[in-house]
């Protein structure tokens, strides 16, 4: 018996759902904060912004290396320092590691989340601590997925058989 674990982040669906949420909040000027790495998110985000006729200039689309969380905080503060209609009214975060720094950056200004700016963020852990952040979280519970994998290993060790795949 062979154990196969399928994991695929549907980046298009993530962006569609995130932008759906931001539009429902009345947002039309949306910044992107994304992780540097092998991801299709920036081009998919840009195409979906154009398809929906939203506003997100390249200067508002940031690719940040993960260790540089302080840069995400500074970018958020800088974005909120822009005047009126030149400032985003929504932020799409494609990596949950950036959510707290972005909120800290906004907190350093006179603006508040979610009253003044809506934020949607991908996540890949059980929401737990993320529940405390004033953001809309989209993603999956990686902890739950790992428990299923460990249960499959335990079952295989005990019985020699893998449980049927559950979707």
N, C-alpha and C positions, 0 to 999 in steps of 0.2 A: 504494500500500500504506500502511496506517495502523498505527502502533504504539500499542497500548493496554496500559497497565500497570495491572493490577488488584492492589490491596493492600487487604486488609481484616483487621483484627484481630478475631478471634472472641472477644469479651470474655467471653461466657458460657462457652465451652469453656475459656478460660484460667482462669477462676475455678473451674470444676469440677475441672480437673486440679490446680490449686494446693491446693484444699481436700481433694481425694483424697489428695494427698501428705501434707498436714499431719495428716489423720486417721490415715493409715498410721503416722505417727510418734507417735501417741497423743495428739495435740492436740485439745482441745475448747474452749479459750478463746483466741480468735484476734483479733488487732488488724489493722487495715488502715492502710497508709500509701500514699496515692495522690496523683497529681499533679492540681492544679487544672486544669481545662480541659474541653473538650467530650468527655466520656467517660461511658459508661453503667456504668462499673465500680462506683461506690458503690451504686446501687440493686440491681444484679445481685448484688453481694457480699452485701448485706443480705438479699435474698430467699433466696439459696442457704444462708446461715447459718441462717435460720429453717427452711427446708425440711429441713435436716440436723439440726436441733435442737442446734446448737452455740451458744456464748455469745460475743457480740461487741457490747457496748453501744455506743451512739452516741459515748460518751466515748473509745472506743478506735478510732474510725474517723476518720482524719486526712486532710484535703485540704491539700496544701502546694504553694505556688508553687515552681516548679523552681529559681529562683536561691537559695532559702532552704534549702540542704542542711544547714546547721548546726542548723536547727530540727528536722529529722528525727533528728539525733544526740541532741539534748536530749530529744525525745519518747521515744526508745528508752530513754534513761537513766531518765527519769521513770516509764515503764511498768514497768521492772524494779525500781523502788523500792517498788512496791505490795506489800503483804503476801500471802504464800502464794496462796490460791485467788482472790484479787482481782487477780492478775497474769496476763497472757496466757502461754500456753505455746507459742504459735505466732504468727508475723507473716506476713501476706501483703503483699508490696510490688508495686504495679502499675507501677512505673517503676524500671528498673534504676539510674538515677542516685541513688536513695535507698539502695541496698543497702549501699554502703561506709559512709556516715554512720550508718546504723542499727547496723551491726556495731561501729563505733567507740563509739557510745553504750552499747551493751551491754558492750563491753570495759571501759568505765569503772566497771562494777559488779563484783560478785563472781560474776556469771553468765557462762557461756560458750556460744557457738554451735558446734556443734549440741547439745552435751551437755545444756544446761539449757533451751534454747528453740530450736525449729525455725523456719527461715525459708525461704519460697519467694518468688522474685522473677521478674517478667517481665524479659526482656532483648530487645534488638533489634539487637545487634551480634554478631559472631562471639564465641563465649564467651571465648576467650583469657584475658584478665585475670580474667574472672569465675570461671574455673576455680580461681583461688586463694582465692576467698571460700567460706566454709563454708555456702553456701546452695544450695538446689535451684533451678536456673534453668529457666524455661519461656519459650518464645518462638520467634524465628526469627533467622536469620543475615542481617541487612540487607546486610552486605558481599557475601555471595554473590548476593543479589538484584541489587545494583547492578552486579556483574560481568556478570550475564546481560543487563542492560539495555545496558551498554557494548558487549558482544559483538553484540547486535542492531543497535546503531547502526553498528558497524564493518562488519558483514555488509551492511547496507543501503547504506553508502557504497561498498563494494567491488563489490557485485553488483546493487544496485538493488532487491533483494528482501529481505524480512524472513524470518528463519527461522520455521518453524512453532512455534506456541506450545507450550510444555512445561509440564505441571502436576505 
